[in-house]
Amino acid sequence: MTSYALFLGCTIPARQPQYELSARKALTKLGIELIDLENMTCCAPPPLQSIDLETSLAVAAYNICLAEEADLNMITLCTGCFESLAMANRLLKEKPELKERVNKILANAGKEFKGNKEVRHYLQVLMNDVGINSIKQNIIKPLNNLKVAAFSGCHLLRPSALLRFDDPERPRIFDTLIEALGAKSIWYKNKLRCCGGLLRGYADDVALAIARDKIVNAHNASADCISTLCPFCFLTLDLGQVLIKTTYKEEYNMPIIHYAELLSLSLGVEPKELALDFHKVKIDKVMEKIG
């Protein structure tokens, strides 16, 4: 069994227990052991990098130091956390002078970034450690009747030179993993466009208009659901439909489902084990198609 230090971040444990539950159950079934480390803190998300780069890198690197001390590579579920941690890891490995300055900050907390571990998103672990064939062999309940609109969000793919996750213009990893479950990953208009989530609290009307565009395009493509990887994308599109109903007087009832939930269901995890009631838009239609 391959072991990883699990980085949960802030939003998932606070607001989306169904994401954590499904990821833990699915990865465990596929032979990935998740180790919880004490004293993990915030990842210092992307907006903080524009305020003070070295401080934000030090906060991110503090978490990586914990994984280094445990002699474990790190796995993330949140794409924003992945961007922060993977970018910090890459920058500090490639820029010795920056690493030295950040380590001076870390020394105040008794830590030193060494740069001997990797930060991986859980899709990378599924692709590279588990493998598509192994996933297919473990499927108990194929999602053959499901048309899924994949939405990877922004932070998984960019900055591509540092994250090196997938082709930022024509990504295929997420689609491939959806289709490994037996579902069809469909094309829809503006598939890679932002959900608008980071504008919430600053320009709510613009954020909601962008989210509505994503929902409408998936609806027009006859998607049964939108599958997300990012907890902010999930919130924006799931809770956002409540706001779309009151603001635009439109109701789409488009289920928003984390890929980890689809994966768990296809691996035979019982729905009652996955806290699916945390979805604002009920996923009954999807569950009926899954059977």
N, C-alpha and C positions, 0 to 999 in steps of 0.2 A: 504493500500500500504506500502511495506517495503522500507525503505530509507537507502542508503549507501553513504558515501563520496567516490566520484570517483577519483581514482589516474590514470592519463593518462600517466605519464612518459614523456620522451623526444621524442622518435622516432615516436610515433603514431601521435601526433599533427603536428610534423614537416614534416613527409614524408608519412603518411598513413591515410588521412582523411576518406577514405572508411571504415577503421576498426572502427574508432570512431563513424561515422554516423550509421553504421549497428548495433553496440553494443547498442548505445543509443535508436535507434528505436525499436529493438527487446526487450530489457529489459523493456522499457516503456510499450510496448504492453502486457508484461507478468506481469505487476504490480510491477515492481521494480523502485523506484524513485532514480535518480542519482543526488547527490548534489555536485556542484562544489565549492570547498573551495579556498579561496585566499592564495597566498604565498606558494603553494606547490613547492617543488624543486626536484632535481634529487633523485633517490632512492639509490644512491651509489651502482652501480651494482656489481655483483660477483667479477670481477677482482680487484676491489679496496679493497676488504676484505683481500686479500693476502698482500697488501701493508701496511695497517694500520687498524686493525680490529676495534679498539675502535672509531676511527674517522668515519669510514664507518657506524658503528652501530649508531653513533650519528646523522649522516645525515639522515639515514633511520628513526630513531626514531623521528626526528624533524617532519616529515610528519605524523607519527602516532599521535604525540601530537596534531596536528591540528584537526585530527578526534576525538580525545578524548575530546578536548575543545568544539567541535560541538556535542558531545554525539552521535557519529555515528560510526558504524563499517565501515571498508574500503573495497572497491572492486577494483581489478586491472584487466586490460585487458592483459598487457604484462607479459609473464611468467618470464622474468628476474626481472621485478619489483616485481612480486609476491614472487620470491625466496628471494630477498633482504629484503623486508618489513616483510614477514611472518617469515623468519629466525630471523631477529632482534627482532621482537615481542616475539617470543618464547624464545630466549636466554635471553633477558632482564627480562622476567617473571620468568624464572627458575633459574637465577643466580643473587642473590641480590647484590653481590659484584661488578659484572660487571655493573649492573643497576646503582649502586651508582657512579661508575667512569664515566659512560656515562652521567648521570644527571649533573655531575660537568661541563662537556663540554656544555651540553644543557643550563645550567644556563646563559652562556654568551649570549644566544639568548633569554633569558627570558622564557625558556620552561622547563617542567619537565615531563618525561615519567612516567606514573602511571601504565600502564599495565592493563587497564580495558576494552580494546576493541580488536576486532579480525580483522585480515587481511584475506580476502577471494578472491580467483580467481573467475572470473565470472562463470566458469563451476560449482564450488561449490554452488554458488547462484542458478544456474539453477537446480541443482540436489536437493538441500536441502530446498530452499525457494519456488521455483516455483513447482518443481516436474515433473517427466516424464509424468504422466497422464495429468497434466494441459497443458504441452507443446503440447502433442498429440491432446488435445481437441481444441487448438487454431490454429492448422494447417489449412491453407486455400488452400495451393498449395503443396501437398505431393511430395517429391522428389523420387518417386517410381522407376524411370528409371536410377537413378544415382548410379554409383559405386565409392565410395570415399576411397582414401588412407589416413587414419588418421595419422597425424604427430604431436605429442604433444611437441616435442623438449626435451631438457635436463632439463631445470630449473624448470619445473613444478613438477617433480617427485623426484628430488634429491637436497639436502640431505634428504632422506625419513624420517629419525628419527625426523627431525625438521619440515618439511613441512606437513607430514602426509596427503598427498593428495590422493594417490592411491597406489596400489601395483607397485613398481618400475620395477619389472620383468614382470608382467602380468597385466598392467593397463587395465581397462575396462570402466571407466567413459566416456572418450571421445567417444569411439565406441558406447556406449549406447546412448549418446546424438545425435550422427549422425543418428543412426537407429530410434530414436524417430521421425525424420523428414520424415521417409519413405525410406531413402536411404540405401544402403548396404555398411557397413564398411568392406572393404576387407583386407585380409592378403597379405603382400608383403615382400619380402626378406629384412632383416636388418631393419625392421620397426622402431625399437627404436634407431637405430644408429644416431649419431649427423649429422647435416646438414653441418658442417664445418664453420659455419658463424663466430665464434669467432677467426678463424685463418686469416680472411680477413685483409689485411694490414700488416700482419706479414709473412705469407706463402701463398700467393695468389694461387699458383699452386696447393698446397695441398688442400686448401679450395675448389677450383673449382672441383678437382677430387672427393672429398667427396660428394659435391652437385650433381655432375653428377651421382654418384652411386645411390643416392636417387631417382633422376629423372628416371634413367634407370630401376630400380627395380619396381617403380610404373607403368611405361610404360609396362614392361613385364607382369605385373599382370593385364593388361587391365583396369587400373583405368581411370575414366573420369576426375578426378582431384585429387590433393593433398589438403587436408584441414589442415590449420595451426592455431596455437594459439599465436605464438610468432612473433612479427614484424621483428625480425632479421632472423628467419627462412623463413618468407615470402620474405624478400629482397634477401636472399641468393638463394632461389629456383626460384623466379620469374625473377629478374634481372639476376640471374646466367645463365638462359637459353640463354640470349643474348650473354654472354661470352662463353658459351659452343658452340654456333653456330660458333663463330669466331675462337675459340681455337681448338676445336675437329672436326669442319666441320660437326656437327651433329645437327639435328633440331627435337625436340620432341613436341613442342607446348603443353606442359602439363600445363593446367590451375592450378594456385595456388590460393586458395580461403580461406579466414579466415572463421572459423566456424560461426562467427557472421553474415557474409554475407549470408551464406546458411540458417541460422536461420531466418533472416529477410525476405528473399525471400519466404521461406516456410510459414511465417506468413502473407504473402500478401502484403509486402512493395513493391512498384513499383520500378523496376530497376533504373529508372531515378533519384530516390531519394538517391541512394547509391554511387554515384561517382565511378562507376565501370571502368571508363576510366583510372584510376590510375594503372591498371594492365598492366605490360609490355607484358605478354603473354595474349592475348585476351581470354575471357571466353565465346565466342559465342557458342561453342559446348555445353557447360554446360547449357547455357540459352535456347538453342534449346531443350535439353532433359527435362528441367524443364517446358518448354512450356510457 
